[in-house]
Amino acid sequence: MSLLDRVPVIPVVVVEDVAHAVPVARALVAGGLPAIELTLHPVGPQVLGGLVLHPADRARELLALFRDVMVDAPDELSLAFVFLNAPDEDEIPAALRGSPAVAIVGMHAGSIEDGESALARVREFGPPALDAFEPTAYADFQCSIDDPPGYRNWWTAEYLEDMDDAALDAIVALAEGLPDGPAQIFIPAWGGAVARAPEGSTPLTGRGARFVVHPLLLWEDAGDDERNIAYGRSWRDAMAPYRTGATYLNFVGEEGADRVRAAYGPHYERLARVKAGWDPDNVFRATGNVRADD
């Protein structure tokens, strides 16, 4: 009996050079994987993607607008709210460079015309110091929001079922302490297809969350480790009255076995049984480790 017979698994193979794709596929088949089926969702050829950037003193109003827009947003609209320090780049207005700022970033995956309509409230508010939404290739937009390399990192995340005014006020107050540099507080809207997947259809739990609060701390000097990690942990305390208890492991660093269990909930034991059968020595033990002996 193979692993695929025992439990649903999604194998992920990243091929950076298209010339290697066919040899990799042949190797997988030769190794016993009988078929690879990919379900693609048509996007584009262009999407309406980008961001609006505002000074930090608009944080509360803009965050409330983001919340209200995303409560009943169509599936095609995927947005996140970001607290950040505006980078020193030519496209950033000079008055904002290096200063605390807030942004709504994301894309609309439908037609450009539908995207203009869905994003109208977001783009009209303020007006923004910078409106960088424009038609763009999906792949270009996707790589434009990659995390900058070469920094020290500490991440955490909390699911919120909703973002009421009390939660909103707590977020805005704590974000005022965001360290200098490329650190961010990244708050994507959840829901859509994520929420519609039946509980148990995948190992992840807590799919009813509407928002994810994700402190994404990056810095250069090891001497700042303690201060930045303490600030990141303070978000877990501040969100305690509002969080669901589940989390998203792609947004979490090394926070112990309890956080891994929180991400998988009642499905953790099933994963541990699979791990015991196929990796009893815990060879695969990176962040989010499920142990066979748990």
C-alpha positions in Angstrom: 0.0 0.0 0.0 1.4 3.4 -1.0 1.3 6.6 1.0 -1.2 8.0 -1.5 -3.5 5.0 -0.7 -3.4 5.8 3.0 -4.0 9.5 3.2 -4.5 12.4 0.8 -1.1 14.0 0.1 -0.2 17.0 -2.1 3.4 16.5 -3.4 5.0 19.8 -4.2 7.8 19.9 -6.8 9.3 23.3 -7.7 10.9 23.4 -11.1 12.7 26.7 -11.7 13.9 25.8 -15.2 11.1 24.7 -17.6 13.7 22.5 -19.5 13.8 20.3 -16.4 10.1 19.7 -16.1 9.8 16.7 -18.4 12.8 14.8 -16.9 11.4 15.5 -13.4 8.0 14.1 -14.4 9.6 11.0 -16.0 11.7 10.5 -12.8 8.5 10.7 -10.7 6.7 8.2 -12.9 9.8 5.9 -12.8 9.8 6.1 -9.0 6.2 4.8 -8.8 4.0 7.9 -9.1 1.6 6.7 -11.8 0.1 10.1 -12.7 0.4 13.8 -12.0 -2.9 15.7 -12.4 -2.9 19.5 -12.2 -6.0 21.6 -11.9 -5.4 25.1 -13.2 -7.6 28.1 -12.7 -7.5 30.5 -15.7 -6.2 33.9 -14.7 -5.5 36.9 -16.9 -3.6 37.2 -19.2 -3.6 40.3 -16.9 -4.9 41.0 -13.5 -5.5 44.4 -11.7 -2.8 44.3 -9.1 -0.8 46.7 -6.9 -1.3 48.7 -3.8 -2.5 52.0 -2.3 -0.2 53.7 0.1 -1.2 56.1 2.9 0.5 57.9 5.8 0.2 56.1 9.1 -2.2 58.6 10.6 -4.9 57.1 8.4 -4.3 53.6 9.7 -7.6 53.2 11.6 -9.9 54.6 8.9 -8.1 52.6 6.2 -8.1 49.3 8.2 -11.9 49.7 8.9 -12.4 50.3 5.2 -10.4 47.2 4.3 -12.4 45.1 6.8 -15.7 46.4 5.4 -14.8 45.9 1.8 -13.6 42.3 2.3 -16.6 41.1 4.4 -18.6 40.5 1.2 -15.9 40.7 -1.4 -16.1 38.5 -4.5 -13.7 35.5 -4.7 -11.7 37.3 -7.4 -10.7 40.1 -5.0 -7.7 39.2 -2.8 -6.4 41.9 -0.5 -4.2 42.4 2.5 -3.7 45.3 4.9 -0.1 46.2 5.7 1.6 48.3 8.4 5.1 49.1 7.1 7.9 51.6 6.9 7.7 53.1 3.4 10.9 52.2 1.5 13.3 54.8 0.0 12.4 54.1 -3.6 11.7 56.5 -6.5 8.0 55.6 -6.9 7.3 56.4 -3.2 6.4 60.0 -2.6 9.4 61.8 -1.0 7.4 62.8 2.1 6.7 59.2 3.0 10.1 57.6 2.3 11.4 56.0 5.5 8.3 56.9 7.5 5.6 54.7 9.0 2.9 54.0 6.4 -0.1 51.8 5.8 -1.2 50.1 2.6 -3.8 47.9 1.0 -2.1 45.5 -1.4 -3.4 42.7 -3.6 -5.2 41.9 -6.8 -8.4 41.2 -8.6 -8.2 38.0 -10.7 -11.2 38.7 -12.9 -11.6 41.1 -15.8 -9.9 44.5 -15.5 -13.3 46.2 -15.7 -14.7 44.1 -12.8 -11.5 44.8 -10.9 -11.9 48.6 -11.3 -15.4 48.3 -9.8 -14.4 46.0 -6.9 -11.4 48.3 -6.0 -13.2 51.6 -6.4 -13.8 52.3 -2.7 -10.2 51.3 -1.8 -8.7 53.5 -4.5 -10.9 56.5 -3.8 -10.3 56.8 -0.1 -8.0 59.5 1.0 -6.9 60.0 -1.7 -3.9 57.8 -1.3 -0.3 59.1 -1.4 0.3 56.5 -4.1 -2.1 54.4 -6.2 -0.1 51.7 -7.8 -2.9 49.5 -9.0 -2.6 48.7 -12.7 -3.1 45.9 -15.2 -0.2 43.5 -14.8 0.7 39.9 -15.5 -0.2 37.6 -12.5 3.4 36.3 -12.2 4.8 39.8 -12.2 2.5 40.8 -9.4 3.2 37.7 -7.4 6.9 38.1 -7.3 6.6 41.9 -6.6 5.6 41.1 -3.0 8.3 38.5 -2.2 10.0 38.9 1.2 13.4 40.7 1.0 16.2 38.2 1.5 19.2 38.5 3.8 17.4 39.6 7.1 17.0 38.0 10.5 13.3 36.9 10.8 10.7 36.2 13.4 7.1 35.4 12.4 3.9 34.6 14.1 0.2 34.6 13.1 -3.3 34.5 14.6 -6.6 33.7 13.0 -9.5 36.2 13.7 -13.1 35.1 13.0 -13.9 38.8 12.5 -12.2 42.2 13.1 -14.6 44.1 15.4 -13.8 47.7 16.5 -12.1 46.5 19.7 -9.7 44.2 17.7 -9.2 46.9 15.2 -8.2 49.4 17.9 -5.8 46.9 19.5 -4.1 46.2 16.1 -3.6 49.9 15.3 -2.3 50.7 18.8 0.3 47.9 18.8 1.3 48.6 15.2 2.6 52.0 16.3 5.6 50.2 17.8 6.6 48.6 14.5 10.5 48.5 14.4 12.3 50.5 11.7 13.4 48.7 8.5 11.5 46.1 6.4 9.3 44.7 9.2 5.6 44.5 8.5 2.3 43.7 10.1 0.6 41.8 7.3 -3.2 41.2 7.6 -4.6 39.2 4.7 -8.3 38.6 4.3 -9.2 34.9 4.4 -12.5 33.3 3.4 -13.7 32.4 -0.1 -12.6 29.0 -1.3 -10.6 28.5 1.9 -13.7 28.8 4.1 -15.8 26.7 1.7 -13.6 23.6 1.9 -15.3 21.0 4.2 -13.6 20.5 7.6 -11.5 17.4 7.2 -10.9 17.7 3.5 -7.4 18.8 4.3 -5.4 18.7 7.6 -5.7 22.4 8.2 -8.3 23.5 10.7 -9.9 26.9 11.5 -11.0 27.7 8.0 -13.8 29.9 9.1 -11.4 32.7 10.0 -12.0 36.0 8.1 -8.6 37.6 8.7 -5.0 36.5 9.7 -2.9 38.9 11.7 0.7 38.1 10.7 3.6 40.0 12.3 6.5 39.6 9.8 9.5 41.0 11.6 12.8 41.4 9.7 16.0 43.2 10.9 19.7 43.1 10.3 21.5 43.5 13.7 21.7 40.4 16.0 21.8 42.9 18.9 18.1 43.7 18.1 17.0 40.0 18.4 15.6 40.2 21.9 13.7 43.5 21.3 12.1 42.4 18.0 11.2 38.9 19.1 9.5 40.4 22.2 7.6 42.8 20.1 6.4 39.9 17.9 5.3 37.9 20.9 3.4 40.8 22.2 1.1 40.5 19.2 0.0 37.0 20.4 -0.9 38.5 23.8 -2.7 41.4 22.2 -4.8 39.2 19.9 -5.7 36.7 22.6 -9.2 38.1 23.2 -10.0 37.9 19.5 -8.1 34.9 18.1 -9.7 31.6 17.2 -6.7 29.5 18.4 -5.9 28.1 15.0 -3.0 29.3 12.9 -1.4 29.1 9.4 2.0 27.4 9.5 3.3 29.2 6.5 3.2 32.4 8.6 4.7 30.9 11.8 8.3 30.2 12.8 9.6 28.0 15.6 7.0 28.4 18.3 6.8 24.8 19.6 4.6 21.7 19.2 1.5 23.4 20.6 1.4 25.8 17.7 1.7 22.9 15.2 -1.2 21.2 16.9 -3.2 24.4 16.8 -2.8 24.5 13.0 -4.0 20.9 12.5 -6.5 20.7 15.4 -8.3 17.3 15.4 -6.4 16.1 12.3 -3.0 16.1 14.0 -3.3 12.5 15.3 -4.0 11.3 11.7 -0.9 13.1 10.5 1.1 11.6 13.3 0.0 8.1 12.3 1.1 8.7 8.7 4.4 10.0 10.0 5.0 6.9 12.2 4.5 4.7 9.1 6.6 6.7 6.7 9.1 8.7 8.7 9.5 7.1 12.1 13.0 8.6 12.5 11.7 12.2 11.9 14.0 12.9 9.0 11.6 15.6 7.7 11.5 17.9 10.7 11.5 21.5 9.5 9.2 24.2 10.8 5.7 22.8 11.4 7.1 19.4 12.4 4.6 16.6 13.1 6.3 14.0 15.2 5.5 10.3 14.9 5.7 9.8 18.7 3.2 12.5 19.6 
